[in-house]
Amino acid sequence: MNELEKIISKLSNMMTQVEESSKEQFGLSELTLTQMNYLETINQLENPNITELATALKLTKPTVKVSIDKLIEREYVYKVQSDEDRRSSHLHLTEKGKKINQMHDFAHKQIAESVSKRLSKTEREILVVLLNRVLSNK
C-alpha cells in the first residue's frame, strides 16, 4: 500500500469512527451509515424522485427502492406524488429523518473541525482546492 492509500484508509476510518460515535451518542444504532447517507442525499437534492436519487448515489433504481421502502417503513422518509408526472413520487424527510440528517451533519462538522485545527489557514485553503479537484468530474 502506497502512502496515499494509507492516508485515505486512515481518513476513511476516522470518518467512520466519528459517524459511529455520533450514532451511539444520539441513540441511532438502528440506522446504518448507508441509510444515513440516503437521508443526507435526499436533503441535498431537495426531494428527488427514485431515479434522481439512484443517479446521485450511482446505484440501481431497484436497490434504492428497497432501501427507501425500509426508510419509509421506519418513518424517516415519505413520498409525495409528483404534480407533473403522476407516475413519479418525490421523496421527503419526515421530522424524524430531518433530525437524523442534522446529527449526520454534526458528525461531518466534527470531522472538518478535527482536520481544520491541525492546519493553518493557507493549508486549509489548499486542501479545499485539492479536494474539490479530486471530487470534480473532470
Backbone as ProteinMPNN parsed JSONL, in Angstrom:
{"seq_chain_A": "MNELEKIISKLSNMMTQVEESSKEQFGLSELTLTQMNYLETINQLENPNITELATALKLTKPTVKVSIDKLIEREYVYKVQSDEDRRSSHLHLTEKGKKINQMHDFAHKQIAESVSKRLSKTEREILVVLLNRVLSNK", "coords_chain_A": {"N_chain_A": [[0.852, -1.177, 0.0], [0.665, 2.154, -0.958], [1.737, 5.465, 0.172], [-0.337, 7.414, -0.164], [-2.606, 5.764, -0.341], [-2.585, 4.689, 2.242], [-3.061, 6.982, 3.781], [-5.608, 7.744, 2.858], [-7.048, 5.521, 3.698], [-6.752, 5.734, 6.504], [-8.054, 8.199, 6.915], [-10.63, 7.558, 6.048], [-11.286, 5.613, 7.971], [-11.237, 7.239, 10.268], [-13.391, 8.95, 9.734], [-15.522, 7.136, 9.689], [-15.428, 6.237, 12.347], [-16.079, 8.605, 13.773], [-18.673, 9.076, 12.792], [-19.97, 6.713, 13.622], [-19.668, 6.983, 16.384], [-21.204, 9.277, 16.794], [-23.691, 8.265, 16.083], [-24.124, 6.466, 18.206], [-24.055, 8.281, 20.346], [-26.355, 9.79, 19.874], [-28.252, 7.858, 19.991], [-28.89, 6.191, 17.734], [-28.606, 3.614, 16.722], [-30.074, 1.894, 15.163], [-29.971, 2.633, 12.527], [-28.053, 2.315, 9.533], [-24.863, 3.521, 8.33], [-25.023, 3.848, 5.615], [-27.789, 4.176, 5.212], [-28.078, 6.589, 6.536], [-26.615, 8.174, 4.807], [-28.289, 8.089, 2.588], [-30.444, 9.63, 3.561], [-29.147, 12.07, 3.872], [-28.495, 12.643, 1.193], [-31.032, 12.807, 0.006], [-31.926, 15.113, 1.286], [-29.999, 16.971, 0.342], [-30.53, 16.941, -2.406], [-32.985, 18.027, -2.43], [-35.68, 16.793, -2.223], [-35.837, 14.537, -4.203], [-36.855, 12.284, -6.911], [-37.036, 8.661, -7.138], [-35.396, 7.872, -9.299], [-33.675, 10.098, -9.656], [-32.387, 10.069, -7.188], [-31.134, 7.547, -7.263], [-29.378, 7.962, -9.404], [-27.729, 9.989, -8.333], [-26.572, 8.598, -6.211], [-25.278, 6.679, -7.566], [-26.319, 4.102, -7.956], [-28.495, 1.273, -8.652], [-31.963, 1.641, -9.606], [-33.762, -0.346, -8.477], [-32.264, -1.184, -6.209], [-32.102, 1.183, -4.719], [-34.821, 1.639, -4.309], [-35.57, -0.492, -2.588], [-34.124, 0.178, -0.267], [-35.221, 2.697, 0.288], [-37.872, 2.007, 0.769], [-37.565, 0.703, 3.228], [-36.737, 2.865, 4.793], [-39.023, 4.418, 4.669], [-40.821, 2.735, 5.952], [-39.748, 2.831, 8.505], [-40.301, 5.372, 9.138], [-38.694, 7.597, 8.402], [-38.668, 8.755, 5.983], [-40.961, 10.0, 3.526], [-43.258, 9.726, 0.75], [-44.358, 11.89, -1.877], [-46.697, 12.327, -4.34], [-45.853, 13.311, -7.621], [-46.659, 16.446, -9.099], [-46.294, 17.023, -11.765], [-45.861, 14.577, -13.058], [-47.734, 11.936, -12.658], [-46.965, 9.315, -12.329], [-44.708, 9.325, -10.907], [-43.032, 9.842, -7.77], [-41.982, 12.102, -5.223], [-39.364, 12.196, -2.846], [-39.349, 12.878, 0.579], [-38.011, 14.082, 3.679], [-39.08, 13.032, 6.863], [-39.916, 14.598, 10.026], [-38.467, 13.146, 11.866], [-36.545, 12.039, 10.148], [-35.272, 14.4, 9.37], [-34.089, 15.181, 11.768], [-32.233, 13.137, 12.109], [-30.63, 13.663, 9.912], [-29.59, 16.139, 10.652], [-27.998, 15.351, 12.806], [-26.166, 13.787, 11.441], [-24.974, 15.753, 9.883], [-23.764, 17.136, 11.965], [-21.811, 15.29, 12.73], [-20.193, 15.384, 10.442], [-19.334, 18.009, 10.659], [-17.796, 17.835, 12.981], [-15.704, 16.24, 12.044], [-14.606, 17.934, 10.073], [-13.776, 20.055, 11.703], [-11.885, 18.746, 13.266], [-9.925, 18.152, 11.375], [-9.354, 20.755, 10.45], [-8.289, 22.121, 12.687], [-5.727, 21.251, 12.815], [-4.384, 22.402, 10.786], [-2.966, 25.251, 9.086], [-4.421, 28.401, 8.046], [-3.816, 28.835, 5.34], [-3.051, 26.248, 4.562], [-5.504, 24.945, 4.915], [-7.028, 26.215, 2.926], [-5.666, 25.353, 0.639], [-6.093, 22.596, 0.875], [-8.879, 22.487, 0.512], [-9.086, 23.332, -2.171], [-7.664, 21.251, -3.437], [-9.181, 18.961, -2.693], [-11.624, 19.611, -3.877], [-10.846, 19.486, -6.549], [-10.223, 16.753, -6.771], [-12.751, 15.676, -6.35], [-14.216, 16.671, -8.452], [-15.79, 16.146, -11.641], [-14.021, 16.121, -13.705]], "CA_chain_A": [[0.0, 0.0, 0.0], [1.485, 3.361, -1.002], [1.453, 6.466, 1.205], [-1.659, 8.0, -0.389], [-3.599, 4.752, 0.039], [-2.59, 4.617, 3.706], [-3.706, 8.197, 4.287], [-7.036, 7.646, 2.543], [-7.589, 4.495, 4.589], [-6.833, 6.315, 7.849], [-9.098, 9.219, 6.886], [-11.899, 6.836, 5.967], [-11.526, 5.028, 9.292], [-11.553, 8.327, 11.184], [-14.747, 9.413, 9.44], [-16.442, 6.091, 10.137], [-15.447, 6.253, 13.811], [-16.83, 9.779, 14.229], [-20.086, 8.861, 12.474], [-20.467, 5.657, 14.515], [-19.732, 7.581, 17.716], [-22.374, 10.166, 16.785], [-24.873, 7.392, 16.098], [-24.286, 5.99, 19.582], [-24.335, 9.445, 21.187], [-27.729, 10.219, 19.645], [-29.136, 6.694, 20.085], [-29.363, 5.873, 16.387], [-27.962, 2.37, 16.307], [-30.925, 1.162, 14.217], [-29.667, 3.057, 11.157], [-26.701, 2.107, 9.02], [-24.285, 4.734, 7.752], [-25.563, 3.943, 4.254], [-29.121, 4.769, 5.311], [-27.886, 7.997, 6.876], [-26.187, 8.839, 3.575], [-29.502, 8.259, 1.781], [-31.171, 10.783, 4.105], [-28.358, 13.253, 3.543], [-28.612, 12.9, -0.244], [-32.406, 13.282, -0.225], [-31.95, 16.503, 1.733], [-29.179, 17.777, -0.57], [-31.19, 17.022, -3.717], [-34.258, 18.721, -2.22], [-36.852, 15.969, -2.538], [-35.723, 13.892, -5.521], [-37.59, 11.031, -7.115], [-36.144, 7.494, -7.006], [-34.41, 7.899, -10.386], [-32.678, 11.129, -9.342], [-31.603, 9.598, -6.046], [-30.289, 6.444, -7.743], [-28.317, 8.57, -10.214], [-26.799, 10.681, -7.433], [-25.868, 7.603, -5.4], [-24.641, 5.744, -8.506], [-26.882, 2.783, -7.661], [-29.651, 0.946, -9.489], [-33.26, 2.028, -9.04], [-34.292, -1.36, -7.552], [-31.503, -1.145, -4.959], [-32.526, 2.378, -3.992], [-36.217, 1.46, -3.9], [-35.6, -1.372, -1.409], [-33.649, 0.959, 0.879], [-36.201, 3.75, 0.575], [-39.033, 1.358, 1.396], [-37.221, 0.488, 4.641], [-36.735, 4.169, 5.458], [-40.431, 4.811, 4.783], [-41.382, 1.867, 6.995], [-39.23, 3.305, 9.797], [-40.8, 6.75, 9.267], [-37.662, 8.606, 8.18], [-38.927, 9.313, 4.652], [-42.292, 9.769, 2.96], [-43.367, 10.054, -0.676], [-45.432, 12.767, -2.335], [-46.875, 12.139, -5.782], [-45.451, 14.458, -8.428], [-47.721, 17.187, -9.785], [-46.026, 16.993, -13.202], [-45.914, 13.21, -13.576], [-48.448, 11.142, -11.645], [-46.297, 8.015, -12.152], [-43.498, 9.562, -10.123], [-43.188, 10.411, -6.43], [-40.804, 12.768, -4.679], [-39.016, 11.742, -1.507], [-39.209, 13.941, 1.576], [-37.641, 13.628, 5.011], [-40.004, 13.317, 7.956], [-39.221, 15.308, 11.103], [-37.509, 12.166, 12.386], [-35.469, 11.99, 9.164], [-34.541, 15.673, 9.431], [-33.249, 15.159, 12.973], [-31.115, 12.238, 11.809], [-29.76, 14.373, 8.981], [-28.874, 17.154, 11.434], [-26.974, 14.638, 13.555], [-25.148, 13.391, 10.466], [-24.253, 16.996, 9.587], [-22.94, 17.404, 13.144], [-20.646, 14.402, 12.624], [-19.322, 15.938, 9.396], [-18.734, 19.226, 11.211], [-16.737, 17.393, 13.896], [-14.581, 15.781, 11.22], [-13.996, 19.122, 9.467], [-13.077, 20.79, 12.76], [-10.719, 17.947, 13.651], [-8.918, 18.359, 10.329], [-9.02, 22.181, 10.382], [-7.471, 22.608, 13.807], [-4.346, 20.795, 12.614], [-3.849, 23.076, 9.604], [-3.005, 26.712, 9.026], [-5.447, 28.906, 7.126], [-3.331, 28.579, 3.978], [-3.137, 24.804, 4.319], [-6.935, 24.613, 4.75], [-7.438, 26.692, 1.603], [-5.069, 24.44, -0.343], [-6.803, 21.32, 0.999], [-10.195, 22.648, -0.123], [-8.863, 23.348, -3.623], [-7.268, 19.905, -3.866], [-10.32, 18.044, -2.558], [-12.59, 19.954, -4.936], [-10.318, 18.954, -7.809], [-10.382, 15.296, -6.719], [-14.178, 15.337, -6.408], [-14.856, 17.151, -9.682], [-15.961, 15.106, -12.663], [-13.121, 16.405, -14.825]], "C_chain_A": [[0.899, 1.243, 0.0], [0.995, 4.383, 0.031], [0.061, 7.079, 1.054], [-2.761, 7.023, 0.019], [-3.71, 4.631, 1.553], [-3.327, 5.809, 4.309], [-5.209, 8.143, 4.048], [-7.707, 6.621, 3.453], [-7.763, 5.037, 6.007], [-7.945, 7.36, 7.931], [-10.482, 8.581, 6.851], [-12.265, 6.223, 7.318], [-11.911, 6.093, 10.312], [-12.994, 8.794, 10.986], [-15.779, 8.398, 9.924], [-16.55, 6.089, 11.655], [-16.255, 7.425, 14.346], [-18.318, 9.583, 13.968], [-20.692, 7.792, 13.376], [-20.619, 6.189, 15.94], [-20.945, 8.504, 17.835], [-23.662, 9.362, 16.813], [-25.155, 6.917, 17.518], [-24.7, 7.129, 20.504], [-25.797, 9.867, 21.075], [-28.72, 9.051, 19.656], [-29.717, 6.252, 18.758], [-28.78, 4.573, 15.857], [-28.782, 1.579, 15.297], [-30.628, 1.506, 12.761], [-28.232, 2.717, 10.78], [-26.166, 3.436, 8.495], [-24.782, 4.934, 6.325], [-26.943, 4.59, 4.277], [-29.025, 6.249, 5.673], [-27.433, 8.786, 5.653], [-27.357, 9.034, 2.61], [-30.254, 9.502, 2.25], [-30.455, 12.08, 3.753], [-28.526, 13.626, 2.064], [-30.009, 13.38, -0.606], [-32.502, 14.749, 0.16], [-31.18, 17.403, 0.765], [-29.855, 17.978, -1.924], [-32.547, 17.713, -3.644], [-35.433, 17.95, -2.811], [-36.826, 15.36, -3.943], [-36.731, 12.764, -5.68], [-36.561, 9.894, -7.034], [-35.041, 7.513, -8.067], [-33.301, 8.902, -10.094], [-31.777, 10.69, -8.188], [-30.644, 8.486, -6.47], [-29.115, 6.98, -8.56], [-27.27, 9.226, -9.318], [-25.959, 9.702, -6.617], [-25.085, 6.596, -6.246], [-25.018, 4.297, -8.185], [-28.05, 2.519, -8.597], [-30.939, 1.384, -8.796], [-33.821, 0.951, -8.112], [-33.571, -1.376, -6.196], [-31.957, 0.023, -4.094], [-33.951, 2.212, -3.483], [-36.331, 0.594, -2.652], [-35.184, -0.59, -0.158], [-34.642, 2.039, 1.276], [-37.436, 3.158, 1.235], [-38.78, 1.095, 2.878], [-37.24, 1.802, 5.417], [-38.154, 4.71, 5.624], [-41.084, 4.027, 5.915], [-40.963, 2.331, 8.394], [-39.566, 4.775, 10.065], [-39.698, 7.814, 9.252], [-37.913, 9.372, 6.882], [-40.39, 9.083, 4.316], [-42.284, 10.224, 1.508], [-44.539, 10.992, -0.906], [-45.508, 12.618, -3.846], [-46.562, 13.438, -6.522], [-46.658, 15.116, -9.078], [-47.556, 17.091, -11.298], [-46.224, 15.604, -13.811], [-46.495, 12.301, -12.499], [-47.817, 9.765, -11.414], [-45.099, 8.119, -11.218], [-43.844, 10.158, -8.758], [-41.871, 11.042, -5.997], [-40.613, 12.349, -3.233], [-38.779, 12.942, -0.6], [-38.766, 13.324, 2.894], [-38.759, 13.971, 5.987], [-39.236, 14.139, 8.995], [-38.147, 14.408, 11.71], [-36.297, 12.068, 11.448], [-34.623, 13.248, 9.174], [-33.616, 15.713, 10.64], [-32.027, 14.268, 12.769], [-30.117, 12.956, 10.906], [-28.962, 15.457, 9.706], [-27.739, 16.519, 12.235], [-25.823, 14.235, 12.634], [-24.31, 14.61, 10.069], [-23.304, 17.356, 10.731], [-21.668, 16.555, 13.105], [-19.668, 14.928, 11.576], [-18.613, 17.194, 9.899], [-17.594, 18.866, 12.165], [-15.494, 16.955, 13.124], [-13.848, 16.983, 10.625], [-13.212, 19.921, 10.508], [-11.809, 20.063, 13.198], [-9.583, 18.132, 12.65], [-8.431, 19.805, 10.355], [-8.082, 22.633, 11.486], [-6.003, 22.194, 13.685], [-3.643, 21.538, 11.47], [-3.879, 24.59, 9.766], [-4.111, 27.126, 8.05], [-5.051, 28.605, 5.679], [-3.432, 27.101, 3.628], [-4.59, 24.361, 4.122], [-7.425, 25.023, 3.366], [-6.901, 25.773, 0.504], [-5.796, 23.101, -0.321], [-8.166, 21.391, 0.32], [-10.058, 22.62, -1.644], [-8.549, 21.94, -4.126], [-8.428, 18.917, -3.778], [-11.394, 18.337, -3.599], [-12.133, 19.416, -6.282], [-10.514, 17.435, -7.869], [-11.847, 14.909, -6.926], [-14.887, 15.824, -7.664], [-14.901, 16.021, -10.7], [-15.02, 15.285, -13.841], [-11.907, 15.533, -14.78]], "O_chain_A": [[1.784, 1.374, 0.846], [-0.033, 4.182, 0.679], [-0.647, 7.244, 2.047], [-3.738, 7.418, 0.655], [-4.81, 4.485, 2.087], [-4.122, 5.655, 5.236], [-5.994, 8.463, 4.941], [-8.822, 6.845, 3.924], [-8.801, 4.825, 6.634], [-8.692, 7.399, 8.908], [-11.394, 9.022, 7.55], [-13.413, 6.305, 7.754], [-12.807, 5.878, 11.128], [-13.725, 9.006, 11.953], [-16.796, 8.773, 10.506], [-17.647, 5.954, 12.196], [-17.038, 7.256, 15.281], [-19.141, 9.891, 14.83], [-21.819, 7.952, 13.846], [-21.595, 5.874, 16.622], [-21.631, 8.508, 18.857], [-24.618, 9.737, 17.492], [-26.296, 6.961, 17.978], [-25.587, 6.968, 21.342], [-26.409, 10.259, 22.069], [-29.899, 9.24, 19.359], [-30.912, 5.969, 18.666], [-28.494, 4.457, 14.665], [-28.25, 0.685, 14.639], [-30.992, 0.751, 11.859], [-27.317, 2.818, 11.598], [-26.934, 4.365, 8.245], [-24.943, 6.07, 5.877], [-27.235, 5.456, 3.454], [-29.8, 7.066, 5.175], [-27.824, 9.94, 5.48], [-27.409, 10.033, 1.893], [-30.657, 10.331, 1.435], [-31.088, 13.068, 3.38], [-28.681, 14.802, 1.734], [-30.156, 14.271, -1.442], [-33.099, 15.544, -0.567], [-31.658, 18.48, 0.408], [-29.765, 19.053, -2.518], [-33.183, 17.957, -4.67], [-36.083, 18.39, -3.759], [-37.696, 15.643, -4.765], [-37.374, 12.343, -4.719], [-35.365, 10.141, -6.882], [-33.886, 7.207, -7.77], [-32.121, 8.593, -10.263], [-30.566, 10.911, -8.208], [-29.477, 8.485, -6.079], [-27.989, 6.503, -8.422], [-26.069, 9.042, -9.518], [-24.779, 9.946, -6.362], [-24.333, 5.774, -5.722], [-24.173, 3.402, -8.146], [-28.541, 3.434, -9.259], [-31.0, 1.485, -7.571], [-34.32, 1.292, -7.04], [-34.206, -1.56, -5.158], [-32.169, -0.126, -2.89], [-34.259, 2.599, -2.356], [-37.108, 0.909, -1.751], [-35.829, -0.693, 0.886], [-34.877, 2.269, 2.462], [-37.988, 3.749, 2.163], [-39.687, 1.247, 3.696], [-37.7, 1.85, 6.558], [-38.452, 5.385, 6.61], [-41.809, 4.59, 6.735], [-41.737, 2.232, 9.347], [-39.168, 5.342, 11.082], [-39.759, 8.799, 9.988], [-37.434, 10.492, 6.706], [-40.993, 8.104, 4.756], [-41.425, 11.0, 1.087], [-45.567, 10.91, -0.234], [-44.506, 12.764, -4.545], [-46.959, 14.522, -6.095], [-47.569, 14.435, -9.549], [-48.543, 17.077, -12.034], [-46.698, 15.475, -14.94], [-45.809, 11.945, -11.541], [-48.106, 9.118, -10.408], [-44.546, 7.105, -10.793], [-44.826, 10.887, -8.617], [-40.791, 10.575, -6.36], [-41.579, 12.17, -2.491], [-38.095, 13.895, -0.972], [-39.104, 12.179, 3.194], [-39.317, 15.067, 5.944], [-38.031, 14.348, 8.85], [-37.049, 14.866, 12.027], [-35.157, 12.021, 11.908], [-33.405, 13.186, 9.009], [-32.495, 16.216, 10.556], [-30.924, 14.602, 13.202], [-28.906, 12.867, 11.112], [-27.787, 15.668, 9.404], [-26.649, 17.083, 12.33], [-24.654, 14.331, 13.006], [-23.09, 14.515, 9.934], [-22.186, 17.82, 10.503], [-20.58, 17.043, 13.411], [-18.457, 14.919, 11.793], [-17.439, 17.416, 9.602], [-16.548, 19.515, 12.159], [-14.369, 17.269, 13.513], [-12.619, 17.048, 10.665], [-12.115, 20.404, 10.229], [-10.785, 20.691, 13.467], [-8.42, 18.252, 13.034], [-7.227, 20.054, 10.29], [-7.18, 23.437, 11.249], [-5.142, 22.733, 14.379], [-2.457, 21.327, 11.22], [-4.711, 25.136, 10.491], [-4.659, 26.295, 7.325], [-5.885, 28.164, 4.888], [-3.849, 26.745, 2.526], [-4.879, 23.514, 3.276], [-8.147, 24.273, 2.71], [-7.613, 25.457, -0.449], [-6.085, 22.532, -1.374], [-8.562, 20.453, -0.373], [-10.837, 21.952, -2.325], [-9.108, 21.495, -5.128], [-8.632, 18.121, -4.694], [-12.004, 17.416, -4.141], [-12.95, 18.941, -7.07], [-10.922, 16.899, -8.899], [-12.143, 13.923, -7.602], [-16.027, 15.439, -7.922], [-14.134, 15.062, -10.618], [-15.211, 14.653, -14.88], [-11.04, 15.637, -15.648]]}, "name": "protein", "num_of_chains": 1, "seq": "MNELEKIISKLSNMMTQVEESSKEQFGLSELTLTQMNYLETINQLENPNITELATALKLTKPTVKVSIDKLIEREYVYKVQSDEDRRSSHLHLTEKGKKINQMHDFAHKQIAESVSKRLSKTEREILVVLLNRVLSNK"}
